[in-house]
């Protein structure tokens, strides 16, 4: 599942990295909500499950979300309207 997550995030990350626009078609609030769900999942995995594999998957997803949010914010700052 971790590999699938990385493969799933890669096209979006590459597109945002190369983008010359403000990336207005990327919804930051939506990505923040998904990020929050993975942060909660990671906390649950650590506190209740103690499942290393689950925590690694949650961490990979958190990293992917943070990168996408960060690149989107960078594009909006770099390319003002």
PDB file of N, CA, C and O in Angstrom:
ATOM      1  N   UNK A   1       0.828  -1.191   0.000  1.00  0.00           N
ATOM      2  CA  UNK A   1       0.000   0.000   0.000  1.00  0.00           C
ATOM      3  C   UNK A   1       0.872   1.254   0.000  1.00  0.00           C
ATOM      4  O   UNK A   1       0.527   2.250  -0.635  1.00  0.00           O
ATOM      5  N   UNK A   2       1.986   1.208   0.702  1.00  0.00           N
ATOM      6  CA  UNK A   2       2.894   2.354   0.710  1.00  0.00           C
ATOM      7  C   UNK A   2       3.416   2.680  -0.671  1.00  0.00           C
ATOM      8  O   UNK A   2       3.532   3.849  -1.038  1.00  0.00           O
ATOM      9  N   UNK A   3       3.734   1.647  -1.441  1.00  0.00           N
ATOM     10  CA  UNK A   3       4.229   1.841  -2.811  1.00  0.00           C
ATOM     11  C   UNK A   3       3.125   2.440  -3.678  1.00  0.00           C
ATOM     12  O   UNK A   3       3.381   3.340  -4.478  1.00  0.00           O
ATOM     13  N   UNK A   4       1.911   1.948  -3.521  1.00  0.00           N
ATOM     14  CA  UNK A   4       0.781   2.479  -4.288  1.00  0.00           C
ATOM     15  C   UNK A   4       0.565   3.957  -3.950  1.00  0.00           C
ATOM     16  O   UNK A   4       0.276   4.763  -4.835  1.00  0.00           O
ATOM     17  N   UNK A   5       0.706   4.308  -2.671  1.00  0.00           N
ATOM     18  CA  UNK A   5       0.542   5.710  -2.270  1.00  0.00           C
ATOM     19  C   UNK A   5       1.582   6.588  -2.942  1.00  0.00           C
ATOM     20  O   UNK A   5       1.254   7.657  -3.457  1.00  0.00           O
ATOM     21  N   UNK A   6       2.829   6.150  -2.940  1.00  0.00           N
ATOM     22  CA  UNK A   6       3.895   6.939  -3.575  1.00  0.00           C
ATOM     23  C   UNK A   6       3.618   7.082  -5.062  1.00  0.00           C
ATOM     24  O   UNK A   6       3.756   8.172  -5.617  1.00  0.00           O
ATOM     25  N   UNK A   7       3.233   6.004  -5.704  1.00  0.00           N
ATOM     26  CA  UNK A   7       2.911   6.053  -7.139  1.00  0.00           C
ATOM     27  C   UNK A   7       1.720   6.985  -7.366  1.00  0.00           C
ATOM     28  O   UNK A   7       1.690   7.717  -8.356  1.00  0.00           O
ATOM     29  N   UNK A   8       0.751   6.965  -6.469  1.00  0.00           N
ATOM     30  CA  UNK A   8      -0.432   7.817  -6.613  1.00  0.00           C
ATOM     31  C   UNK A   8      -0.131   9.294  -6.451  1.00  0.00           C
ATOM     32  O   UNK A   8      -0.721  10.121  -7.146  1.00  0.00           O
ATOM     33  N   UNK A   9       0.776   9.643  -5.548  1.00  0.00           N
ATOM     34  CA  UNK A   9       1.109  11.052  -5.325  1.00  0.00           C
ATOM     35  C   UNK A   9       2.064  11.606  -6.372  1.00  0.00           C
ATOM     36  O   UNK A   9       2.059  12.808  -6.638  1.00  0.00           O
ATOM     37  N   UNK A  10       2.872  10.760  -6.962  1.00  0.00           N
ATOM     38  CA  UNK A  10       3.925  11.204  -7.868  1.00  0.00           C
ATOM     39  C   UNK A  10       3.420  12.066  -9.027  1.00  0.00           C
ATOM     40  O   UNK A  10       3.999  13.127  -9.260  1.00  0.00           O
ATOM     41  N   UNK A  11       2.380  11.679  -9.765  1.00  0.00           N
ATOM     42  CA  UNK A  11       1.939  12.539 -10.882  1.00  0.00           C
ATOM     43  C   UNK A  11       1.510  13.940 -10.424  1.00  0.00           C
ATOM     44  O   UNK A  11       1.814  14.931 -11.088  1.00  0.00           O
ATOM     45  N   UNK A  12       0.809  14.019  -9.301  1.00  0.00           N
ATOM     46  CA  UNK A  12       0.377  15.321  -8.796  1.00  0.00           C
ATOM     47  C   UNK A  12       1.575  16.155  -8.373  1.00  0.00           C
ATOM     48  O   UNK A  12       1.625  17.354  -8.648  1.00  0.00           O
ATOM     49  N   UNK A  13       2.533  15.538  -7.713  1.00  0.00           N
ATOM     50  CA  UNK A  13       3.728  16.251  -7.272  1.00  0.00           C
ATOM     51  C   UNK A  13       4.532  16.755  -8.467  1.00  0.00           C
ATOM     52  O   UNK A  13       4.986  17.899  -8.470  1.00  0.00           O
ATOM     53  N   UNK A  14       4.710  15.916  -9.475  1.00  0.00           N
ATOM     54  CA  UNK A  14       5.461  16.327 -10.673  1.00  0.00           C
ATOM     55  C   UNK A  14       4.749  17.471 -11.378  1.00  0.00           C
ATOM     56  O   UNK A  14       5.388  18.431 -11.808  1.00  0.00           O
ATOM     57  N   UNK A  15       3.428  17.373 -11.501  1.00  0.00           N
ATOM     58  CA  UNK A  15       2.656  18.432 -12.151  1.00  0.00           C
ATOM     59  C   UNK A  15       2.796  19.751 -11.395  1.00  0.00           C
ATOM     60  O   UNK A  15       3.001  20.799 -12.007  1.00  0.00           O
ATOM     61  N   UNK A  16       2.686  19.703 -10.076  1.00  0.00           N
ATOM     62  CA  UNK A  16       2.819  20.923  -9.281  1.00  0.00           C
ATOM     63  C   UNK A  16       4.238  21.474  -9.339  1.00  0.00           C
ATOM     64  O   UNK A  16       4.434  22.689  -9.368  1.00  0.00           O
ATOM     65  N   UNK A  17       5.227  20.586  -9.356  1.00  0.00           N
ATOM     66  CA  UNK A  17       6.631  21.023  -9.416  1.00  0.00           C
ATOM     67  C   UNK A  17       6.907  21.794 -10.709  1.00  0.00           C
ATOM     68  O   UNK A  17       7.615  22.801 -10.697  1.00  0.00           O
ATOM     69  N   UNK A  18       6.345  21.316 -11.823  1.00  0.00           N
ATOM     70  CA  UNK A  18       6.589  21.923 -13.127  1.00  0.00           C
ATOM     71  C   UNK A  18       5.662  23.105 -13.417  1.00  0.00           C
ATOM     72  O   UNK A  18       5.917  23.868 -14.349  1.00  0.00           O
ATOM     73  N   UNK A  19       4.615  23.263 -12.652  1.00  0.00           N
ATOM     74  CA  UNK A  19       3.581  24.261 -12.932  1.00  0.00           C
ATOM     75  C   UNK A  19       4.125  25.683 -12.950  1.00  0.00           C
ATOM     76  O   UNK A  19       4.941  26.070 -12.114  1.00  0.00           O
ATOM     77  N   UNK A  20       3.656  26.435 -13.911  1.00  0.00           N
ATOM     78  CA  UNK A  20       3.980  27.861 -14.033  1.00  0.00           C
ATOM     79  C   UNK A  20       2.768  28.714 -13.658  1.00  0.00           C
ATOM     80  O   UNK A  20       2.774  29.930 -13.848  1.00  0.00           O
ATOM     81  N   UNK A  21       1.739  28.073 -13.128  1.00  0.00           N
ATOM     82  CA  UNK A  21       0.517  28.785 -12.752  1.00  0.00           C
ATOM     83  C   UNK A  21       0.393  28.830 -11.229  1.00  0.00           C
ATOM     84  O   UNK A  21       1.270  28.358 -10.507  1.00  0.00           O
ATOM     85  N   UNK A  22      -0.702  29.401 -10.764  1.00  0.00           N
ATOM     86  CA  UNK A  22      -0.970  29.487  -9.331  1.00  0.00           C
ATOM     87  C   UNK A  22      -1.551  28.190  -8.772  1.00  0.00           C
ATOM     88  O   UNK A  22      -1.769  28.085  -7.565  1.00  0.00           O
ATOM     89  N   UNK A  23      -1.799  27.219  -9.614  1.00  0.00           N
ATOM     90  CA  UNK A  23      -2.376  25.928  -9.190  1.00  0.00           C
ATOM     91  C   UNK A  23      -3.702  26.124  -8.459  1.00  0.00           C
ATOM     92  O   UNK A  23      -3.976  25.468  -7.454  1.00  0.00           O
ATOM     93  N   UNK A  24      -4.515  27.035  -8.980  1.00  0.00           N
ATOM     94  CA  UNK A  24      -5.810  27.323  -8.358  1.00  0.00           C
ATOM     95  C   UNK A  24      -6.767  26.136  -8.415  1.00  0.00           C
ATOM     96  O   UNK A  24      -7.747  26.093  -7.671  1.00  0.00           O
ATOM     97  N   UNK A  25      -6.487  25.167  -9.297  1.00  0.00           N
ATOM     98  CA  UNK A  25      -7.364  24.007  -9.405  1.00  0.00           C
ATOM     99  C   UNK A  25      -7.101  22.968  -8.317  1.00  0.00           C
ATOM    100  O   UNK A  25      -7.788  21.949  -8.258  1.00  0.00           O
ATOM    101  N   UNK A  26      -6.121  23.215  -7.463  1.00  0.00           N
ATOM    102  CA  UNK A  26      -5.835  22.330  -6.335  1.00  0.00           C
ATOM    103  C   UNK A  26      -6.482  22.940  -5.097  1.00  0.00           C
ATOM    104  O   UNK A  26      -6.199  24.086  -4.746  1.00  0.00           O
ATOM    105  N   UNK A  27      -7.347  22.180  -4.438  1.00  0.00           N
ATOM    106  CA  UNK A  27      -8.059  22.673  -3.267  1.00  0.00           C
ATOM    107  C   UNK A  27      -7.236  22.419  -2.002  1.00  0.00           C
ATOM    108  O   UNK A  27      -7.140  21.288  -1.527  1.00  0.00           O
ATOM    109  N   UNK A  28      -6.650  23.479  -1.471  1.00  0.00           N
ATOM    110  CA  UNK A  28      -5.856  23.343  -0.244  1.00  0.00           C
ATOM    111  C   UNK A  28      -6.726  22.897   0.936  1.00  0.00           C
ATOM    112  O   UNK A  28      -6.289  22.030   1.694  1.00  0.00           O
ATOM    113  N   UNK A  29      -7.934  23.442   1.131  1.00  0.00           N
ATOM    114  CA  UNK A  29      -8.745  22.955   2.258  1.00  0.00           C
ATOM    115  C   UNK A  29      -9.010  21.445   2.194  1.00  0.00           C
ATOM    116  O   UNK A  29      -8.994  20.767   3.221  1.00  0.00           O
ATOM    117  N   UNK A  30      -9.252  20.928   0.997  1.00  0.00           N
ATOM    118  CA  UNK A  30      -9.474  19.495   0.855  1.00  0.00           C
ATOM    119  C   UNK A  30      -8.230  18.709   1.247  1.00  0.00           C
ATOM    120  O   UNK A  30      -8.329  17.729   1.986  1.00  0.00           O
ATOM    121  N   UNK A  31      -7.064  19.121   0.765  1.00  0.00           N
ATOM    122  CA  UNK A  31      -5.813  18.435   1.108  1.00  0.00           C
ATOM    123  C   UNK A  31      -5.519  18.553   2.593  1.00  0.00           C
ATOM    124  O   UNK A  31      -4.967  17.623   3.182  1.00  0.00           O
ATOM    125  N   UNK A  32      -5.875  19.679   3.220  1.00  0.00           N
ATOM    126  CA  UNK A  32      -5.684  19.827   4.664  1.00  0.00           C
ATOM    127  C   UNK A  32      -6.584  18.877   5.449  1.00  0.00           C
ATOM    128  O   UNK A  32      -6.166  18.319   6.464  1.00  0.00           O
ATOM    129  N   UNK A  33      -7.814  18.694   4.982  1.00  0.00           N
ATOM    130  CA  UNK A  33      -8.718  17.740   5.635  1.00  0.00           C
ATOM    131  C   UNK A  33      -8.145  16.328   5.524  1.00  0.00           C
ATOM    132  O   UNK A  33      -8.125  15.589   6.508  1.00  0.00           O
ATOM    133  N   UNK A  34      -7.681  15.951   4.333  1.00  0.00           N
ATOM    134  CA  UNK A  34      -7.093  14.623   4.166  1.00  0.00           C
ATOM    135  C   UNK A  34      -5.835  14.473   5.021  1.00  0.00           C
ATOM    136  O   UNK A  34      -5.586  13.407   5.585  1.00  0.00           O
ATOM    137  N   UNK A  35      -5.047  15.540   5.115  1.00  0.00           N
ATOM    138  CA  UNK A  35      -3.861  15.513   5.963  1.00  0.00           C
ATOM    139  C   UNK A  35      -4.261  15.276   7.418  1.00  0.00           C
ATOM    140  O   UNK A  35      -3.643  14.471   8.114  1.00  0.00           O
ATOM    141  N   UNK A  36      -5.290  15.977   7.869  1.00  0.00           N
ATOM    142  CA  UNK A  36      -5.755  15.809   9.250  1.00  0.00           C
ATOM    143  C   UNK A  36      -6.203  14.374   9.507  1.00  0.00           C
ATOM    144  O   UNK A  36      -5.934  13.824  10.574  1.00  0.00           O
ATOM    145  N   UNK A  37      -6.885  13.763   8.538  1.00  0.00           N
ATOM    146  CA  UNK A  37      -7.335  12.376   8.742  1.00  0.00           C
ATOM    147  C   UNK A  37      -6.143  11.433   8.868  1.00  0.00           C
ATOM    148  O   UNK A  37      -6.190  10.482   9.649  1.00  0.00           O
ATOM    149  N   UNK A  38      -5.083  11.681   8.116  1.00  0.00           N
ATOM    150  CA  UNK A  38      -3.898  10.815   8.221  1.00  0.00           C
ATOM    151  C   UNK A  38      -3.126  11.081   9.501  1.00  0.00           C
ATOM    152  O   UNK A  38      -2.529  10.160  10.057  1.00  0.00           O
ATOM    153  N   UNK A  39      -3.121  12.316   9.982  1.00  0.00           N
ATOM    154  CA  UNK A  39      -2.482  12.599  11.262  1.00  0.00           C
ATOM    155  C   UNK A  39      -3.214  11.885  12.397  1.00  0.00           C
ATOM    156  O   UNK A  39      -2.587  11.327  13.297  1.00  0.00           O
ATOM    157  N   UNK A  40      -4.545  11.906  12.346  1.00  0.00           N
ATOM    158  CA  UNK A  40      -5.343  11.180  13.336  1.00  0.00           C
ATOM    159  C   UNK A  40      -5.093   9.682  13.218  1.00  0.00           C
ATOM    160  O   UNK A  40      -4.957   8.991  14.227  1.00  0.00           O
ATOM    161  N   UNK A  41      -5.031   9.183  11.996  1.00  0.00           N
ATOM    162  CA  UNK A  41      -4.756   7.758  11.786  1.00  0.00           C
ATOM    163  C   UNK A  41      -3.389   7.364  12.335  1.00  0.00           C
ATOM    164  O   UNK A  41      -3.242   6.307  12.948  1.00  0.00           O
ATOM    165  N   UNK A  42      -2.391   8.215  12.115  1.00  0.00           N
ATOM    166  CA  UNK A  42      -1.059   7.939  12.643  1.00  0.00           C
ATOM    167  C   UNK A  42      -1.079   7.903  14.166  1.00  0.00           C
ATOM    168  O   UNK A  42      -0.490   7.011  14.776  1.00  0.00           O
ATOM    169  N   UNK A  43      -1.750   8.866  14.777  1.00  0.00           N
ATOM    170  CA  UNK A  43      -1.859   8.877  16.236  1.00  0.00           C
ATOM    171  C   UNK A  43      -2.546   7.608  16.734  1.00  0.00           C
ATOM    172  O   UNK A  43      -2.104   7.007  17.713  1.00  0.00           O
ATOM    173  N   UNK A  44      -3.610   7.204  16.074  1.00  0.00           N
ATOM    174  CA  UNK A  44      -4.315   5.968  16.435  1.00  0.00           C
ATOM    175  C   UNK A  44      -3.395   4.761  16.283  1.00  0.00           C
ATOM    176  O   UNK A  44      -3.380   3.870  17.132  1.00  0.00           O
ATOM    177  N   UNK A  45      -2.635   4.740  15.200  1.00  0.00           N
ATOM    178  CA  UNK A  45      -1.713   3.636  14.971  1.00  0.00           C
ATOM    179  C   UNK A  45      -0.645   3.535  16.049  1.00  0.00           C
ATOM    180  O   UNK A  45      -0.259   2.441  16.459  1.00  0.00           O
ATOM    181  N   UNK A  46      -0.174   4.689  16.500  1.00  0.00           N
ATOM    182  CA  UNK A  46       0.860   4.701  17.538  1.00  0.00           C
ATOM    183  C   UNK A  46       0.268   4.357  18.907  1.00  0.00           C
ATOM    184  O   UNK A  46       0.791   3.502  19.622  1.00  0.00           O
ATOM    185  N   UNK A  47      -0.829   5.035  19.261  1.00  0.00           N
ATOM    186  CA  UNK A  47      -1.387   4.926  20.614  1.00  0.00           C
ATOM    187  C   UNK A  47      -2.160   3.626  20.835  1.00  0.00           C
ATOM    188  O   UNK A  47      -1.972   2.952  21.847  1.00  0.00           O
ATOM    189  N   UNK A  48      -3.020   3.280  19.894  1.00  0.00           N
ATOM    190  CA  UNK A  48      -3.906   2.133  20.098  1.00  0.00           C
ATOM    191  C   UNK A  48      -3.421   0.835  19.445  1.00  0.00           C
ATOM    192  O   UNK A  48      -3.478  -0.235  20.051  1.00  0.00           O
ATOM    193  N   UNK A  49      -2.950   0.946  18.216  1.00  0.00           N
ATOM    194  CA  UNK A  49      -2.608  -0.269  17.481  1.00  0.00           C
ATOM    195  C   UNK A  49      -1.181  -0.741  17.729  1.00  0.00           C
ATOM    196  O   UNK A  49      -0.919  -1.940  17.818  1.00  0.00           O
ATOM    197  N   UNK A  50      -0.269   0.206  17.840  1.00  0.00           N
ATOM    198  CA  UNK A  50       1.141  -0.167  17.951  1.00  0.00           C
ATOM    199  C   UNK A  50       1.602  -0.933  16.718  1.00  0.00           C
ATOM    200  O   UNK A  50       2.453  -1.817  16.810  1.00  0.00           O
ATOM    201  N   UNK A  51       1.044  -0.595  15.581  1.00  0.00           N
ATOM    202  CA  UNK A  51       1.310  -1.309  14.326  1.00  0.00           C
ATOM    203  C   UNK A  51       2.296  -0.506  13.480  1.00  0.00           C
ATOM    204  O   UNK A  51       1.944   0.531  12.919  1.00  0.00           O
ATOM    205  N   UNK A  52       3.522  -0.991  13.396  1.00  0.00           N
ATOM    206  CA  UNK A  52       4.582  -0.282  12.683  1.00  0.00           C
ATOM    207  C   UNK A  52       4.238  -0.105  11.203  1.00  0.00           C
ATOM    208  O   UNK A  52       4.433   0.979  10.654  1.00  0.00           O
ATOM    209  N   UNK A  53       3.733  -1.146  10.556  1.00  0.00           N
ATOM    210  CA  UNK A  53       3.416  -1.062   9.123  1.00  0.00           C
ATOM    211  C   UNK A  53       2.326  -0.025   8.869  1.00  0.00           C
ATOM    212  O   UNK A  53       2.430   0.768   7.933  1.00  0.00           O
ATOM    213  N   UNK A  54       1.299  -0.028   9.685  1.00  0.00           N
ATOM    214  CA  UNK A  54       0.230   0.949   9.540  1.00  0.00           C
ATOM    215  C   UNK A  54       0.775   2.359   9.720  1.00  0.00           C
ATOM    216  O   UNK A  54       0.426   3.268   8.966  1.00  0.00           O
ATOM    217  N   UNK A  55       1.629   2.539  10.717  1.00  0.00           N
ATOM    218  CA  UNK A  55       2.220   3.852  10.974  1.00  0.00           C
ATOM    219  C   UNK A  55       3.103   4.305   9.816  1.00  0.00           C
ATOM    220  O   UNK A  55       3.141   5.495   9.502  1.00  0.00           O
ATOM    221  N   UNK A  56       3.805   3.386   9.182  1.00  0.00           N
ATOM    222  CA  UNK A  56       4.626   3.745   8.019  1.00  0.00           C
ATOM    223  C   UNK A  56       3.747   4.198   6.852  1.00  0.00           C
ATOM    224  O   UNK A  56       4.076   5.166   6.167  1.00  0.00           O
ATOM    225  N   UNK A  57       2.651   3.511   6.628  1.00  0.00           N
ATOM    226  CA  UNK A  57       1.732   3.897   5.556  1.00  0.00           C
ATOM    227  C   UNK A  57       1.150   5.284   5.839  1.00  0.00           C
ATOM    228  O   UNK A  57       1.068   6.124   4.943  1.00  0.00           O
ATOM    229  N   UNK A  58       0.748   5.516   7.089  1.00  0.00           N
ATOM    230  CA  UNK A  58       0.217   6.823   7.462  1.00  0.00           C
ATOM    231  C   UNK A  58       1.274   7.909   7.260  1.00  0.00           C
ATOM    232  O   UNK A  58       0.967   8.998   6.774  1.00  0.00           O
ATOM    233  N   UNK A  59       2.509   7.612   7.632  1.00  0.00           N
ATOM    234  CA  UNK A  59       3.595   8.586   7.480  1.00  0.00           C
ATOM    235  C   UNK A  59       3.849   8.905   6.015  1.00  0.00           C
ATOM    236  O   UNK A  59       4.046  10.068   5.664  1.00  0.00           O
ATOM    237  N   UNK A  60       3.848   7.893   5.157  1.00  0.00           N
ATOM    238  CA  UNK A  60       4.036   8.110   3.714  1.00  0.00           C
ATOM    239  C   UNK A  60       2.929   9.015   3.179  1.00  0.00           C
ATOM    240  O   UNK A  60       3.193   9.929   2.399  1.00  0.00           O
ATOM    241  N   UNK A  61       1.696   8.760   3.597  1.00  0.00           N
ATOM    242  CA  UNK A  61       0.578   9.594   3.147  1.00  0.00           C
ATOM    243  C   UNK A  61       0.708  11.017   3.669  1.00  0.00           C
ATOM    244  O   UNK A  61       0.416  11.966   2.941  1.00  0.00           O
ATOM    245  N   UNK A  62       1.133  11.181   4.898  1.00  0.00           N
ATOM    246  CA  UNK A  62       1.327  12.521   5.458  1.00  0.00           C
ATOM    247  C   UNK A  62       2.384  13.273   4.659  1.00  0.00           C
ATOM    248  O   UNK A  62       2.193  14.440   4.318  1.00  0.00           O
ATOM    249  N   UNK A  63       3.482  12.620   4.363  1.00  0.00           N
ATOM    250  CA  UNK A  63       4.546  13.258   3.575  1.00  0.00           C
ATOM    251  C   UNK A  63       4.021  13.680   2.211  1.00  0.00           C
ATOM    252  O   UNK A  63       4.290  14.795   1.763  1.00  0.00           O
ATOM    253  N   UNK A  64       3.276  12.801   1.546  1.00  0.00           N
ATOM    254  CA  UNK A  64       2.702  13.132   0.242  1.00  0.00           C
ATOM    255  C   UNK A  64       1.780  14.342   0.311  1.00  0.00           C
ATOM    256  O   UNK A  64       1.830  15.219  -0.551  1.00  0.00           O
ATOM    257  N   UNK A  65       0.938  14.386   1.340  1.00  0.00           N
ATOM    258  CA  UNK A  65       0.021  15.512   1.499  1.00  0.00           C
ATOM    259  C   UNK A  65       0.774  16.809   1.769  1.00  0.00           C
ATOM    260  O   UNK A  65       0.450  17.849   1.197  1.00  0.00           O
ATOM    261  N   UNK A  66       1.772  16.748   2.635  1.00  0.00           N
ATOM    262  CA  UNK A  66       2.546  17.952   2.960  1.00  0.00           C
ATOM    263  C   UNK A  66       3.271  18.487   1.719  1.00  0.00           C
ATOM    264  O   UNK A  66       3.325  19.698   1.502  1.00  0.00           O
ATOM    265  N   UNK A  67       3.819  17.591   0.918  1.00  0.00           N
ATOM    266  CA  UNK A  67       4.506  18.016  -0.309  1.00  0.00           C
ATOM    267  C   UNK A  67       3.527  18.705  -1.262  1.00  0.00           C
ATOM    268  O   UNK A  67       3.830  19.763  -1.812  1.00  0.00           O
ATOM    269  N   UNK A  68       2.362  18.103  -1.451  1.00  0.00           N
ATOM    270  CA  UNK A  68       1.378  18.678  -2.373  1.00  0.00           C
ATOM    271  C   UNK A  68       0.886  20.032  -1.867  1.00  0.00           C
ATOM    272  O   UNK A  68       0.776  20.977  -2.647  1.00  0.00           O
ATOM    273  N   UNK A  69       0.594  20.134  -0.595  1.00  0.00           N
ATOM    274  CA  UNK A  69       0.166  21.415  -0.032  1.00  0.00           C
ATOM    275  C   UNK A  69       1.281  22.446  -0.158  1.00  0.00           C
ATOM    276  O   UNK A  69       1.036  23.587  -0.548  1.00  0.00           O
ATOM    277  N   UNK A  70       2.494  22.046   0.170  1.00  0.00           N
ATOM    278  CA  UNK A  70       3.631  22.964   0.089  1.00  0.00           C
ATOM    279  C   UNK A  70       3.892  23.457  -1.326  1.00  0.00           C
ATOM    280  O   UNK A  70       4.128  24.647  -1.532  1.00  0.00           O
ATOM    281  N   UNK A  71       3.853  22.560  -2.300  1.00  0.00           N
ATOM    282  CA  UNK A  71       4.074  22.964  -3.686  1.00  0.00           C
ATOM    283  C   UNK A  71       2.955  23.876  -4.188  1.00  0.00           C
ATOM    284  O   UNK A  71       3.204  24.816  -4.942  1.00  0.00           O
ATOM    285  N   UNK A  72       1.736  23.595  -3.772  1.00  0.00           N
ATOM    286  CA  UNK A  72       0.615  24.442  -4.173  1.00  0.00           C
ATOM    287  C   UNK A  72       0.777  25.852  -3.598  1.00  0.00           C
ATOM    288  O   UNK A  72       0.571  26.839  -4.304  1.00  0.00           O
ATOM    289  N   UNK A  73       1.143  25.944  -2.328  1.00  0.00           N
ATOM    290  CA  UNK A  73       1.371  27.257  -1.716  1.00  0.00           C
ATOM    291  C   UNK A  73       2.542  27.974  -2.387  1.00  0.00           C
ATOM    292  O   UNK A  73       2.485  29.183  -2.614  1.00  0.00           O
ATOM    293  N   UNK A  74       3.593  27.234  -2.703  1.00  0.00           N
ATOM    294  CA  UNK A  74       4.748  27.826  -3.403  1.00  0.00           C
ATOM    295  C   UNK A  74       4.314  28.403  -4.735  1.00  0.00           C
ATOM    296  O   UNK A  74       4.692  29.523  -5.079  1.00  0.00           O
ATOM    297  N   UNK A  75       3.523  27.653  -5.491  1.00  0.00           N
ATOM    298  CA  UNK A  75       3.070  28.118  -6.809  1.00  0.00           C
ATOM    299  C   UNK A  75       2.197  29.354  -6.685  1.00  0.00           C
ATOM    300  O   UNK A  75       2.254  30.237  -7.541  1.00  0.00           O
ATOM    301  N   UNK A  76       1.403  29.431  -5.653  1.00  0.00           N
ATOM    302  CA  UNK A  76       0.532  30.603  -5.484  1.00  0.00           C
ATOM    303  C   UNK A  76       1.332  31.833  -5.101  1.00  0.00           C
ATOM    304  O   UNK A  76       0.992  32.945  -5.506  1.00  0.00           O
ATOM    305  N   UNK A  77       2.390  31.647  -4.325  1.00  0.00           N
ATOM    306  CA  UNK A  77       3.237  32.783  -3.960  1.00  0.00           C
ATOM    307  C   UNK A  77       4.131  33.203  -5.107  1.00  0.00           C
ATOM    308  O   UNK A  77       4.363  34.393  -5.318  1.00  0.00           O
ATOM    309  N   UNK A  78       4.633  32.234  -5.845  1.00  0.00           N
ATOM    310  CA  UNK A  78       5.592  32.490  -6.920  1.00  0.00           C
ATOM    311  C   UNK A  78       4.929  33.143  -8.130  1.00  0.00           C
ATOM    312  O   UNK A  78       5.567  33.925  -8.835  1.00  0.00           O
ATOM    313  N   UNK A  79       3.691  32.840  -8.372  1.00  0.00           N
ATOM    314  CA  UNK A  79       2.998  33.307  -9.577  1.00  0.00           C
ATOM    315  C   UNK A  79       1.765  34.127  -9.196  1.00  0.00           C
ATOM    316  O   UNK A  79       0.640  33.664  -9.383  1.00  0.00           O
ATOM    317  N   UNK A  80       1.959  35.339  -8.664  1.00  0.00           N
ATOM    318  CA  UNK A  80       0.787  36.128  -8.269  1.00  0.00           C
ATOM    319  C   UNK A  80      -0.096  36.475  -9.459  1.00  0.00           C
ATOM    320  O   UNK A  80       0.362  36.568 -10.597  1.00  0.00           O
ATOM    321  N   UNK A  81      -1.351  36.660  -9.164  1.00  0.00           N
ATOM    322  CA  UNK A  81      -2.341  36.931 -10.229  1.00  0.00           C
ATOM    323  C   UNK A  81      -2.119  38.260 -10.894  1.00  0.00           C
ATOM    324  O   UNK A  81      -2.864  38.628 -11.802  1.00  0.00           O
TER     325      UNK A  81
END
